[in-house]
Amino acid sequence: MTTFEVKDMTCGHCIKAITQAVLTVDPTAKVQIDLSSHRVQIESASAETELSHAIVKAGYSPIAKTAEQGSSAPLKTTSRRCCCH
Ligand SMILES: [Cu+2]
């Protein structure tokens, strides 16, 4: 289970975009998103870096939440903003 915090995920469109991005990397992945806490939980055989790259490509800033090291710095996003902005 990989958990990301995605602060710039703000609406249903964001959820759809992120889910699509993850499924592009791994079509068998299970994606659970909690909009109020900005959490994206992914059950996938793919590496965390692959999943986070896919989310970044979709235009968001995922922060990996790993048990060992807490949170890492957000990855640099492209200039594209969330669909709501
Ligand atoms: Cu949105």
PDB file of the backbone (N, CA, C, O) and the ligand in Angstrom, with CONECT records:
HET     CU  A 101       1
ATOM      1  N   MET A   1       0.849  -1.205   0.000  1.00  0.00           N
ATOM      2  CA  MET A   1       0.000   0.000   0.000  1.00  0.00           C
ATOM      3  C   MET A   1       0.882   1.252   0.000  1.00  0.00           C
ATOM      4  O   MET A   1       1.752   1.421   0.855  1.00  0.00           O
ATOM      5  N   THR A   2       0.639   2.104  -0.959  1.00  0.00           N
ATOM      6  CA  THR A   2       1.374   3.356  -1.052  1.00  0.00           C
ATOM      7  C   THR A   2       0.411   4.494  -0.750  1.00  0.00           C
ATOM      8  O   THR A   2      -0.698   4.533  -1.283  1.00  0.00           O
ATOM      9  N   THR A   3       0.830   5.409   0.096  1.00  0.00           N
ATOM     10  CA  THR A   3      -0.028   6.544   0.419  1.00  0.00           C
ATOM     11  C   THR A   3       0.652   7.850   0.023  1.00  0.00           C
ATOM     12  O   THR A   3       1.820   8.087   0.332  1.00  0.00           O
ATOM     13  N   PHE A   4      -0.101   8.672  -0.656  1.00  0.00           N
ATOM     14  CA  PHE A   4       0.395  10.001  -1.007  1.00  0.00           C
ATOM     15  C   PHE A   4      -0.542  11.042  -0.419  1.00  0.00           C
ATOM     16  O   PHE A   4      -1.747  10.822  -0.297  1.00  0.00           O
ATOM     17  N   GLU A   5       0.031  12.166  -0.063  1.00  0.00           N
ATOM     18  CA  GLU A   5      -0.795  13.311   0.286  1.00  0.00           C
ATOM     19  C   GLU A   5      -0.709  14.252  -0.914  1.00  0.00           C
ATOM     20  O   GLU A   5       0.378  14.653  -1.328  1.00  0.00           O
ATOM     21  N   VAL A   6      -1.864  14.593  -1.458  1.00  0.00           N
ATOM     22  CA  VAL A   6      -1.891  15.462  -2.636  1.00  0.00           C
ATOM     23  C   VAL A   6      -2.705  16.691  -2.273  1.00  0.00           C
ATOM     24  O   VAL A   6      -3.934  16.687  -2.338  1.00  0.00           O
ATOM     25  N   LYS A   7      -1.987  17.753  -1.886  1.00  0.00           N
ATOM     26  CA  LYS A   7      -2.663  18.954  -1.376  1.00  0.00           C
ATOM     27  C   LYS A   7      -3.426  19.702  -2.451  1.00  0.00           C
ATOM     28  O   LYS A   7      -4.412  20.378  -2.158  1.00  0.00           O
ATOM     29  N   ASP A   8      -2.974  19.587  -3.711  1.00  0.00           N
ATOM     30  CA  ASP A   8      -3.670  20.337  -4.765  1.00  0.00           C
ATOM     31  C   ASP A   8      -4.775  19.520  -5.439  1.00  0.00           C
ATOM     32  O   ASP A   8      -5.220  19.844  -6.540  1.00  0.00           O
ATOM     33  N   MET A   9      -5.202  18.475  -4.771  1.00  0.00           N
ATOM     34  CA  MET A   9      -6.354  17.697  -5.232  1.00  0.00           C
ATOM     35  C   MET A   9      -7.586  18.253  -4.522  1.00  0.00           C
ATOM     36  O   MET A   9      -7.723  18.116  -3.306  1.00  0.00           O
ATOM     37  N   THR A  10      -8.470  18.872  -5.275  1.00  0.00           N
ATOM     38  CA  THR A  10      -9.540  19.614  -4.609  1.00  0.00           C
ATOM     39  C   THR A  10     -10.959  19.266  -5.041  1.00  0.00           C
ATOM     40  O   THR A  10     -11.907  19.755  -4.426  1.00  0.00           O
ATOM     41  N   CYS A  11     -11.146  18.454  -6.058  1.00  0.00           N
ATOM     42  CA  CYS A  11     -12.516  18.162  -6.468  1.00  0.00           C
ATOM     43  C   CYS A  11     -12.608  16.817  -7.166  1.00  0.00           C
ATOM     44  O   CYS A  11     -11.612  16.107  -7.301  1.00  0.00           O
ATOM     45  N   GLY A  12     -13.801  16.475  -7.606  1.00  0.00           N
ATOM     46  CA  GLY A  12     -14.033  15.203  -8.266  1.00  0.00           C
ATOM     47  C   GLY A  12     -13.232  15.027  -9.537  1.00  0.00           C
ATOM     48  O   GLY A  12     -12.851  13.912  -9.891  1.00  0.00           O
ATOM     49  N   HIS A  13     -12.976  16.136 -10.228  1.00  0.00           N
ATOM     50  CA  HIS A  13     -12.176  16.059 -11.452  1.00  0.00           C
ATOM     51  C   HIS A  13     -10.748  15.661 -11.133  1.00  0.00           C
ATOM     52  O   HIS A  13     -10.130  14.884 -11.862  1.00  0.00           O
ATOM     53  N   CYS A  14     -10.230  16.197 -10.043  1.00  0.00           N
ATOM     54  CA  CYS A  14      -8.872  15.853  -9.614  1.00  0.00           C
ATOM     55  C   CYS A  14      -8.805  14.358  -9.308  1.00  0.00           C
ATOM     56  O   CYS A  14      -7.864  13.676  -9.714  1.00  0.00           O
ATOM     57  N   ILE A  15      -9.803  13.857  -8.593  1.00  0.00           N
ATOM     58  CA  ILE A  15      -9.845  12.448  -8.230  1.00  0.00           C
ATOM     59  C   ILE A  15      -9.818  11.585  -9.491  1.00  0.00           C
ATOM     60  O   ILE A  15      -9.098  10.589  -9.563  1.00  0.00           O
ATOM     61  N   LYS A  16     -10.613  11.983 -10.478  1.00  0.00           N
ATOM     62  CA  LYS A  16     -10.683  11.248 -11.729  1.00  0.00           C
ATOM     63  C   LYS A  16      -9.332  11.277 -12.441  1.00  0.00           C
ATOM     64  O   LYS A  16      -8.854  10.255 -12.933  1.00  0.00           O
ATOM     65  N   ALA A  17      -8.730  12.455 -12.489  1.00  0.00           N
ATOM     66  CA  ALA A  17      -7.459  12.615 -13.197  1.00  0.00           C
ATOM     67  C   ALA A  17      -6.371  11.782 -12.544  1.00  0.00           C
ATOM     68  O   ALA A  17      -5.579  11.134 -13.229  1.00  0.00           O
ATOM     69  N   ILE A  18      -6.331  11.800 -11.207  1.00  0.00           N
ATOM     70  CA  ILE A  18      -5.300  11.052 -10.483  1.00  0.00           C
ATOM     71  C   ILE A  18      -5.534   9.553 -10.626  1.00  0.00           C
ATOM     72  O   ILE A  18      -4.596   8.784 -10.837  1.00  0.00           O
ATOM     73  N   THR A  19      -6.793   9.148 -10.508  1.00  0.00           N
ATOM     74  CA  THR A  19      -7.114   7.727 -10.659  1.00  0.00           C
ATOM     75  C   THR A  19      -6.715   7.233 -12.056  1.00  0.00           C
ATOM     76  O   THR A  19      -6.115   6.169 -12.204  1.00  0.00           O
ATOM     77  N   GLN A  20      -7.058   8.020 -13.065  1.00  0.00           N
ATOM     78  CA  GLN A  20      -6.706   7.660 -14.441  1.00  0.00           C
ATOM     79  C   GLN A  20      -5.191   7.537 -14.596  1.00  0.00           C
ATOM     80  O   GLN A  20      -4.699   6.601 -15.227  1.00  0.00           O
ATOM     81  N   ALA A  21      -4.461   8.480 -14.020  1.00  0.00           N
ATOM     82  CA  ALA A  21      -3.000   8.489 -14.133  1.00  0.00           C
ATOM     83  C   ALA A  21      -2.408   7.226 -13.521  1.00  0.00           C
ATOM     84  O   ALA A  21      -1.503   6.611 -14.085  1.00  0.00           O
ATOM     85  N   VAL A  22      -2.934   6.850 -12.356  1.00  0.00           N
ATOM     86  CA  VAL A  22      -2.440   5.651 -11.682  1.00  0.00           C
ATOM     87  C   VAL A  22      -2.769   4.402 -12.494  1.00  0.00           C
ATOM     88  O   VAL A  22      -1.938   3.505 -12.636  1.00  0.00           O
ATOM     89  N   LEU A  23      -3.992   4.354 -13.024  1.00  0.00           N
ATOM     90  CA  LEU A  23      -4.409   3.184 -13.787  1.00  0.00           C
ATOM     91  C   LEU A  23      -3.652   3.049 -15.107  1.00  0.00           C
ATOM     92  O   LEU A  23      -3.565   1.958 -15.671  1.00  0.00           O
ATOM     93  N   THR A  24      -3.113   4.148 -15.588  1.00  0.00           N
ATOM     94  CA  THR A  24      -2.286   4.091 -16.793  1.00  0.00           C
ATOM     95  C   THR A  24      -0.990   3.344 -16.496  1.00  0.00           C
ATOM     96  O   THR A  24      -0.481   2.590 -17.326  1.00  0.00           O
ATOM     97  N   VAL A  25      -0.471   3.572 -15.293  1.00  0.00           N
ATOM     98  CA  VAL A  25       0.759   2.888 -14.882  1.00  0.00           C
ATOM     99  C   VAL A  25       0.473   1.421 -14.553  1.00  0.00           C
ATOM    100  O   VAL A  25       1.209   0.522 -14.961  1.00  0.00           O
ATOM    101  N   ASP A  26      -0.612   1.202 -13.807  1.00  0.00           N
ATOM    102  CA  ASP A  26      -0.966  -0.153 -13.396  1.00  0.00           C
ATOM    103  C   ASP A  26      -2.485  -0.326 -13.475  1.00  0.00           C
ATOM    104  O   ASP A  26      -3.206   0.101 -12.573  1.00  0.00           O
ATOM    105  N   PRO A  27      -2.969  -0.947 -14.547  1.00  0.00           N
ATOM    106  CA  PRO A  27      -4.426  -1.089 -14.735  1.00  0.00           C
ATOM    107  C   PRO A  27      -5.105  -1.922 -13.650  1.00  0.00           C
ATOM    108  O   PRO A  27      -6.329  -1.893 -13.523  1.00  0.00           O
ATOM    109  N   THR A  28      -4.325  -2.661 -12.871  1.00  0.00           N
ATOM    110  CA  THR A  28      -4.923  -3.488 -11.826  1.00  0.00           C
ATOM    111  C   THR A  28      -4.848  -2.825 -10.453  1.00  0.00           C
ATOM    112  O   THR A  28      -5.247  -3.418  -9.451  1.00  0.00           O
ATOM    113  N   ALA A  29      -4.342  -1.608 -10.409  1.00  0.00           N
ATOM    114  CA  ALA A  29      -4.190  -0.916  -9.132  1.00  0.00           C
ATOM    115  C   ALA A  29      -5.546  -0.593  -8.518  1.00  0.00           C
ATOM    116  O   ALA A  29      -6.530  -0.360  -9.221  1.00  0.00           O
ATOM    117  N   LYS A  30      -5.572  -0.584  -7.180  1.00  0.00           N
ATOM    118  CA  LYS A  30      -6.773  -0.154  -6.466  1.00  0.00           C
ATOM    119  C   LYS A  30      -6.464   1.214  -5.883  1.00  0.00           C
ATOM    120  O   LYS A  30      -5.503   1.382  -5.132  1.00  0.00           O
ATOM    121  N   VAL A  31      -7.286   2.183  -6.235  1.00  0.00           N
ATOM    122  CA  VAL A  31      -7.042   3.554  -5.800  1.00  0.00           C
ATOM    123  C   VAL A  31      -8.158   3.989  -4.865  1.00  0.00           C
ATOM    124  O   VAL A  31      -9.338   3.912  -5.205  1.00  0.00           O
ATOM    125  N   GLN A  32      -7.767   4.443  -3.692  1.00  0.00           N
ATOM    126  CA  GLN A  32      -8.736   4.967  -2.727  1.00  0.00           C
ATOM    127  C   GLN A  32      -8.354   6.402  -2.431  1.00  0.00           C
ATOM    128  O   GLN A  32      -7.222   6.686  -2.039  1.00  0.00           O
ATOM    129  N   ILE A  33      -9.301   7.302  -2.619  1.00  0.00           N
ATOM    130  CA  ILE A  33      -8.995   8.712  -2.425  1.00  0.00           C
ATOM    131  C   ILE A  33      -9.931   9.323  -1.397  1.00  0.00           C
ATOM    132  O   ILE A  33     -11.149   9.160  -1.465  1.00  0.00           O
ATOM    133  N   ASP A  34      -9.342  10.024  -0.454  1.00  0.00           N
ATOM    134  CA  ASP A  34     -10.137  10.757   0.531  1.00  0.00           C
ATOM    135  C   ASP A  34      -9.869  12.242   0.311  1.00  0.00           C
ATOM    136  O   ASP A  34      -8.812  12.766   0.663  1.00  0.00           O
ATOM    137  N   LEU A  35     -10.852  12.892  -0.278  1.00  0.00           N
ATOM    138  CA  LEU A  35     -10.683  14.289  -0.655  1.00  0.00           C
ATOM    139  C   LEU A  35     -10.488  15.210   0.549  1.00  0.00           C
ATOM    140  O   LEU A  35      -9.699  16.152   0.477  1.00  0.00           O
ATOM    141  N   SER A  36     -11.188  14.958   1.649  1.00  0.00           N
ATOM    142  CA  SER A  36     -11.113  15.873   2.788  1.00  0.00           C
ATOM    143  C   SER A  36      -9.733  15.876   3.450  1.00  0.00           C
ATOM    144  O   SER A  36      -9.296  16.902   3.971  1.00  0.00           O
ATOM    145  N   SER A  37      -9.047  14.730   3.430  1.00  0.00           N
ATOM    146  CA  SER A  37      -7.698  14.706   4.015  1.00  0.00           C
ATOM    147  C   SER A  37      -6.614  14.714   2.938  1.00  0.00           C
ATOM    148  O   SER A  37      -5.425  14.630   3.245  1.00  0.00           O
ATOM    149  N   HIS A  38      -7.030  14.816   1.674  1.00  0.00           N
ATOM    150  CA  HIS A  38      -6.102  14.863   0.531  1.00  0.00           C
ATOM    151  C   HIS A  38      -5.213  13.633   0.456  1.00  0.00           C
ATOM    152  O   HIS A  38      -4.055  13.712   0.046  1.00  0.00           O
ATOM    153  N   ARG A  39      -5.771  12.491   0.858  1.00  0.00           N
ATOM    154  CA  ARG A  39      -5.007  11.253   0.847  1.00  0.00           C
ATOM    155  C   ARG A  39      -5.331  10.424  -0.379  1.00  0.00           C
ATOM    156  O   ARG A  39      -6.493  10.289  -0.761  1.00  0.00           O
ATOM    157  N   VAL A  40      -4.304   9.872  -0.986  1.00  0.00           N
ATOM    158  CA  VAL A  40      -4.461   8.939  -2.094  1.00  0.00           C
ATOM    159  C   VAL A  40      -3.782   7.644  -1.677  1.00  0.00           C
ATOM    160  O   VAL A  40      -2.567   7.607  -1.487  1.00  0.00           O
ATOM    161  N   GLN A  41      -4.568   6.582  -1.535  1.00  0.00           N
ATOM    162  CA  GLN A  41      -4.005   5.295  -1.163  1.00  0.00           C
ATOM    163  C   GLN A  41      -4.060   4.384  -2.377  1.00  0.00           C
ATOM    164  O   GLN A  41      -5.111   4.206  -2.994  1.00  0.00           O
ATOM    165  N   ILE A  42      -2.926   3.818  -2.705  1.00  0.00           N
ATOM    166  CA  ILE A  42      -2.840   2.986  -3.902  1.00  0.00           C
ATOM    167  C   ILE A  42      -2.331   1.604  -3.544  1.00  0.00           C
ATOM    168  O   ILE A  42      -1.280   1.447  -2.922  1.00  0.00           O
ATOM    169  N   GLU A  43      -3.098   0.609  -3.949  1.00  0.00           N
ATOM    170  CA  GLU A  43      -2.668  -0.767  -3.782  1.00  0.00           C
ATOM    171  C   GLU A  43      -2.206  -1.229  -5.151  1.00  0.00           C
ATOM    172  O   GLU A  43      -3.015  -1.453  -6.052  1.00  0.00           O
ATOM    173  N   SER A  44      -0.904  -1.369  -5.298  1.00  0.00           N
ATOM    174  CA  SER A  44      -0.354  -1.665  -6.620  1.00  0.00           C
ATOM    175  C   SER A  44       0.988  -2.341  -6.502  1.00  0.00           C
ATOM    176  O   SER A  44       1.708  -2.160  -5.520  1.00  0.00           O
ATOM    177  N   ALA A  45       1.320  -3.129  -7.519  1.00  0.00           N
ATOM    178  CA  ALA A  45       2.616  -3.781  -7.557  1.00  0.00           C
ATOM    179  C   ALA A  45       3.685  -2.824  -8.090  1.00  0.00           C
ATOM    180  O   ALA A  45       4.879  -3.116  -8.009  1.00  0.00           O
ATOM    181  N   SER A  46       3.258  -1.691  -8.632  1.00  0.00           N
ATOM    182  CA  SER A  46       4.206  -0.730  -9.190  1.00  0.00           C
ATOM    183  C   SER A  46       4.971  -0.005  -8.092  1.00  0.00           C
ATOM    184  O   SER A  46       4.491   0.133  -6.966  1.00  0.00           O
ATOM    185  N   ALA A  47       6.163   0.453  -8.438  1.00  0.00           N
ATOM    186  CA  ALA A  47       7.001   1.174  -7.487  1.00  0.00           C
ATOM    187  C   ALA A  47       6.390   2.528  -7.153  1.00  0.00           C
ATOM    188  O   ALA A  47       5.711   3.149  -7.971  1.00  0.00           O
ATOM    189  N   GLU A  48       6.653   2.962  -5.931  1.00  0.00           N
ATOM    190  CA  GLU A  48       6.128   4.245  -5.464  1.00  0.00           C
ATOM    191  C   GLU A  48       6.551   5.389  -6.384  1.00  0.00           C
ATOM    192  O   GLU A  48       5.765   6.297  -6.655  1.00  0.00           O
ATOM    193  N   THR A  49       7.796   5.342  -6.863  1.00  0.00           N
ATOM    194  CA  THR A  49       8.283   6.421  -7.729  1.00  0.00           C
ATOM    195  C   THR A  49       7.506   6.475  -9.045  1.00  0.00           C
ATOM    196  O   THR A  49       7.208   7.552  -9.560  1.00  0.00           O
ATOM    197  N   GLU A  50       7.186   5.301  -9.577  1.00  0.00           N
ATOM    198  CA  GLU A  50       6.404   5.256 -10.826  1.00  0.00           C
ATOM    199  C   GLU A  50       5.037   5.874 -10.621  1.00  0.00           C
ATOM    200  O   GLU A  50       4.555   6.638 -11.458  1.00  0.00           O
ATOM    201  N   LEU A  51       4.412   5.536  -9.499  1.00  0.00           N
ATOM    202  CA  LEU A  51       3.080   6.053  -9.202  1.00  0.00           C
ATOM    203  C   LEU A  51       3.119   7.561  -8.992  1.00  0.00           C
ATOM    204  O   LEU A  51       2.248   8.283  -9.476  1.00  0.00           O
ATOM    205  N   SER A  52       4.135   8.036  -8.266  1.00  0.00           N
ATOM    206  CA  SER A  52       4.193   9.470  -8.004  1.00  0.00           C
ATOM    207  C   SER A  52       4.489  10.235  -9.294  1.00  0.00           C
ATOM    208  O   SER A  52       3.982  11.339  -9.490  1.00  0.00           O
ATOM    209  N   HIS A  53       5.310   9.652 -10.175  1.00  0.00           N
ATOM    210  CA  HIS A  53       5.584  10.307 -11.460  1.00  0.00           C
ATOM    211  C   HIS A  53       4.304  10.448 -12.276  1.00  0.00           C
ATOM    212  O   HIS A  53       4.078  11.468 -12.927  1.00  0.00           O
ATOM    213  N   ALA A  54       3.478   9.418 -12.233  1.00  0.00           N
ATOM    214  CA  ALA A  54       2.220   9.456 -12.975  1.00  0.00           C
ATOM    215  C   ALA A  54       1.323  10.570 -12.447  1.00  0.00           C
ATOM    216  O   ALA A  54       0.658  11.257 -13.222  1.00  0.00           O
ATOM    217  N   ILE A  55       1.306  10.749 -11.121  1.00  0.00           N
ATOM    218  CA  ILE A  55       0.473  11.795 -10.518  1.00  0.00           C
ATOM    219  C   ILE A  55       1.030  13.181 -10.855  1.00  0.00           C
ATOM    220  O   ILE A  55       0.277  14.120 -11.116  1.00  0.00           O
ATOM    221  N   VAL A  56       2.356  13.289 -10.844  1.00  0.00           N
ATOM    222  CA  VAL A  56       2.991  14.562 -11.216  1.00  0.00           C
ATOM    223  C   VAL A  56       2.654  14.913 -12.663  1.00  0.00           C
ATOM    224  O   VAL A  56       2.356  16.064 -12.981  1.00  0.00           O
ATOM    225  N   LYS A  57       2.707  13.897 -13.541  1.00  0.00           N
ATOM    226  CA  LYS A  57       2.392  14.118 -14.962  1.00  0.00           C
ATOM    227  C   LYS A  57       0.962  14.600 -15.138  1.00  0.00           C
ATOM    228  O   LYS A  57       0.665  15.358 -16.061  1.00  0.00           O
ATOM    229  N   ALA A  58       0.076  14.160 -14.249  1.00  0.00           N
ATOM    230  CA  ALA A  58      -1.318  14.587 -14.314  1.00  0.00           C
ATOM    231  C   ALA A  58      -1.480  16.019 -13.813  1.00  0.00           C
ATOM    232  O   ALA A  58      -2.558  16.600 -13.938  1.00  0.00           O
ATOM    233  N   GLY A  59      -0.413  16.593 -13.246  1.00  0.00           N
ATOM    234  CA  GLY A  59      -0.435  17.997 -12.853  1.00  0.00           C
ATOM    235  C   GLY A  59      -0.561  18.243 -11.361  1.00  0.00           C
ATOM    236  O   GLY A  59      -0.912  19.346 -10.943  1.00  0.00           O
ATOM    237  N   TYR A  60      -0.277  17.222 -10.548  1.00  0.00           N
ATOM    238  CA  TYR A  60      -0.435  17.363  -9.098  1.00  0.00           C
ATOM    239  C   TYR A  60       0.886  17.180  -8.368  1.00  0.00           C
ATOM    240  O   TYR A  60       1.885  16.781  -8.965  1.00  0.00           O
ATOM    241  N   SER A  61       0.886  17.475  -7.071  1.00  0.00           N
ATOM    242  CA  SER A  61       2.103  17.399  -6.260  1.00  0.00           C
ATOM    243  C   SER A  61       1.958  16.358  -5.161  1.00  0.00           C
ATOM    244  O   SER A  61       1.588  16.698  -4.037  1.00  0.00           O
ATOM    245  N   PRO A  62       2.242  15.100  -5.464  1.00  0.00           N
ATOM    246  CA  PRO A  62       2.099  14.071  -4.435  1.00  0.00           C
ATOM    247  C   PRO A  62       3.260  14.085  -3.440  1.00  0.00           C
ATOM    248  O   PRO A  62       4.420  14.235  -3.824  1.00  0.00           O
ATOM    249  N   ILE A  63       2.933  13.929  -2.166  1.00  0.00           N
ATOM    250  CA  ILE A  63       3.942  13.785  -1.131  1.00  0.00           C
ATOM    251  C   ILE A  63       3.805  12.360  -0.605  1.00  0.00           C
ATOM    252  O   ILE A  63       2.770  11.992  -0.051  1.00  0.00           O
ATOM    253  N   ALA A  64       4.853  11.567  -0.781  1.00  0.00           N
ATOM    254  CA  ALA A  64       4.787  10.171  -0.349  1.00  0.00           C
ATOM    255  C   ALA A  64       4.762  10.099   1.168  1.00  0.00           C
ATOM    256  O   ALA A  64       5.540  10.764   1.852  1.00  0.00           O
ATOM    257  N   LYS A  65       3.851   9.280   1.678  1.00  0.00           N
ATOM    258  CA  LYS A  65       3.757   9.079   3.122  1.00  0.00           C
ATOM    259  C   LYS A  65       4.240   7.668   3.419  1.00  0.00           C
ATOM    260  O   LYS A  65       3.489   6.702   3.286  1.00  0.00           O
ATOM    261  N   THR A  66       5.470   7.561   3.814  1.00  0.00           N
ATOM    262  CA  THR A  66       5.999   6.237   4.124  1.00  0.00           C
ATOM    263  C   THR A  66       6.196   6.119   5.621  1.00  0.00           C
ATOM    264  O   THR A  66       6.546   7.085   6.299  1.00  0.00           O
ATOM    265  N   ALA A  67       5.968   4.933   6.116  1.00  0.00           N
ATOM    266  CA  ALA A  67       6.028   4.699   7.550  1.00  0.00           C
ATOM    267  C   ALA A  67       7.410   5.013   8.118  1.00  0.00           C
ATOM    268  O   ALA A  67       7.531   5.534   9.226  1.00  0.00           O
ATOM    269  N   GLU A  68       8.437   4.694   7.357  1.00  0.00           N
ATOM    270  CA  GLU A  68       9.811   4.844   7.869  1.00  0.00           C
ATOM    271  C   GLU A  68      10.249   6.294   8.011  1.00  0.00           C
ATOM    272  O   GLU A  68      10.818   6.682   9.031  1.00  0.00           O
ATOM    273  N   GLN A  69       9.978   7.107   6.961  1.00  0.00           N
ATOM    274  CA  GLN A  69      10.587   8.425   6.969  1.00  0.00           C
ATOM    275  C   GLN A  69       9.592   9.579   7.015  1.00  0.00           C
ATOM    276  O   GLN A  69       9.968  10.726   6.775  1.00  0.00           O
ATOM    277  N   GLY A  70       8.339   9.293   7.317  1.00  0.00           N
ATOM    278  CA  GLY A  70       7.370  10.366   7.368  1.00  0.00           C
ATOM    279  C   GLY A  70       7.125  10.920   5.992  1.00  0.00           C
ATOM    280  O   GLY A  70       6.901  10.150   5.057  1.00  0.00           O
ATOM    281  N   SER A  71       7.158  12.207   5.831  1.00  0.00           N
ATOM    282  CA  SER A  71       6.865  12.785   4.523  1.00  0.00           C
ATOM    283  C   SER A  71       8.125  13.296   3.862  1.00  0.00           C
ATOM    284  O   SER A  71       9.031  13.802   4.523  1.00  0.00           O
ATOM    285  N   SER A  72       8.169  13.157   2.554  1.00  0.00           N
ATOM    286  CA  SER A  72       9.286  13.691   1.796  1.00  0.00           C
ATOM    287  C   SER A  72       8.833  14.975   1.130  1.00  0.00           C
ATOM    288  O   SER A  72       7.644  15.296   1.127  1.00  0.00           O
ATOM    289  N   ALA A  73       9.772  15.700   0.572  1.00  0.00           N
ATOM    290  CA  ALA A  73       9.443  16.960  -0.077  1.00  0.00           C
ATOM    291  C   ALA A  73       8.572  16.705  -1.303  1.00  0.00           C
ATOM    292  O   ALA A  73       8.746  15.698  -1.989  1.00  0.00           O
ATOM    293  N   PRO A  74       7.644  17.605  -1.578  1.00  0.00           N
ATOM    294  CA  PRO A  74       6.813  17.402  -2.768  1.00  0.00           C
ATOM    295  C   PRO A  74       7.651  17.476  -4.030  1.00  0.00           C
ATOM    296  O   PRO A  74       8.616  18.236  -4.112  1.00  0.00           O
ATOM    297  N   LEU A  75       7.266  16.673  -5.009  1.00  0.00           N
ATOM    298  CA  LEU A  75       7.979  16.695  -6.273  1.00  0.00           C
ATOM    299  C   LEU A  75       7.607  17.960  -7.037  1.00  0.00           C
ATOM    300  O   LEU A  75       6.530  18.530  -6.863  1.00  0.00           O
ATOM    301  N   LYS A  76       8.521  18.367  -7.874  1.00  0.00           N
ATOM    302  CA  LYS A  76       8.245  19.547  -8.702  1.00  0.00           C
ATOM    303  C   LYS A  76       7.170  19.212  -9.727  1.00  0.00           C
ATOM    304  O   LYS A  76       7.231  18.191 -10.412  1.00  0.00           O
ATOM    305  N   THR A  77       6.203  20.084  -9.809  1.00  0.00           N
ATOM    306  CA  THR A  77       5.145  19.856 -10.782  1.00  0.00           C
ATOM    307  C   THR A  77       5.418  20.675 -12.031  1.00  0.00           C
ATOM    308  O   THR A  77       6.259  21.574 -12.046  1.00  0.00           O
ATOM    309  N   THR A  78       4.690  20.339 -13.062  1.00  0.00           N
ATOM    310  CA  THR A  78       4.742  21.139 -14.277  1.00  0.00           C
ATOM    311  C   THR A  78       3.975  22.419 -14.005  1.00  0.00           C
ATOM    312  O   THR A  78       3.425  22.590 -12.918  1.00  0.00           O
ATOM    313  N   SER A  79       3.930  23.313 -14.966  1.00  0.00           N
ATOM    314  CA  SER A  79       3.251  24.588 -14.762  1.00  0.00           C
ATOM    315  C   SER A  79       1.736  24.416 -14.720  1.00  0.00           C
ATOM    316  O   SER A  79       1.020  25.314 -14.276  1.00  0.00           O
ATOM    317  N   ARG A  80       1.243  23.259 -15.184  1.00  0.00           N
ATOM    318  CA  ARG A  80      -0.192  23.038 -15.193  1.00  0.00           C
ATOM    319  C   ARG A  80      -0.728  22.961 -13.772  1.00  0.00           C
ATOM    320  O   ARG A  80      -0.143  22.304 -12.911  1.00  0.00           O
ATOM    321  N   ARG A  81      -1.830  23.630 -13.539  1.00  0.00           N
ATOM    322  CA  ARG A  81      -2.436  23.612 -12.217  1.00  0.00           C
ATOM    323  C   ARG A  81      -3.596  22.640 -12.189  1.00  0.00           C
ATOM    324  O   ARG A  81      -3.982  22.064 -13.206  1.00  0.00           O
ATOM    325  N   CYS A  82      -4.131  22.477 -11.015  1.00  0.00           N
ATOM    326  CA  CYS A  82      -5.320  21.662 -10.825  1.00  0.00           C
ATOM    327  C   CYS A  82      -6.443  22.160 -11.730  1.00  0.00           C
ATOM    328  O   CYS A  82      -6.501  23.341 -12.073  1.00  0.00           O
ATOM    329  N   CYS A  83      -7.325  21.255 -12.109  1.00  0.00           N
ATOM    330  CA  CYS A  83      -8.432  21.600 -12.999  1.00  0.00           C
ATOM    331  C   CYS A  83      -9.310  22.697 -12.420  1.00  0.00           C
ATOM    332  O   CYS A  83     -10.021  23.368 -13.168  1.00  0.00           O
ATOM    333  N   CYS A  84      -9.279  22.898 -11.107  1.00  0.00           N
ATOM    334  CA  CYS A  84     -10.185  23.872 -10.476  1.00  0.00           C
ATOM    335  C   CYS A  84      -9.619  25.278 -10.451  1.00  0.00           C
ATOM    336  O   CYS A  84     -10.346  26.227 -10.157  1.00  0.00           O
ATOM    337  N   HIS A  85      -8.336  25.433 -10.753  1.00  0.00           N
ATOM    338  CA  HIS A  85      -7.715  26.742 -10.600  1.00  0.00           C
ATOM    339  C   HIS A  85      -7.610  27.499 -11.913  1.00  0.00           C
ATOM    340  O   HIS A  85      -7.106  28.621 -11.940  1.00  0.00           O
TER     341      HIS A  85
HETATM  342 CU    CU A 101     -10.090  19.554  -9.340  1.00  0.00          CU2+
END
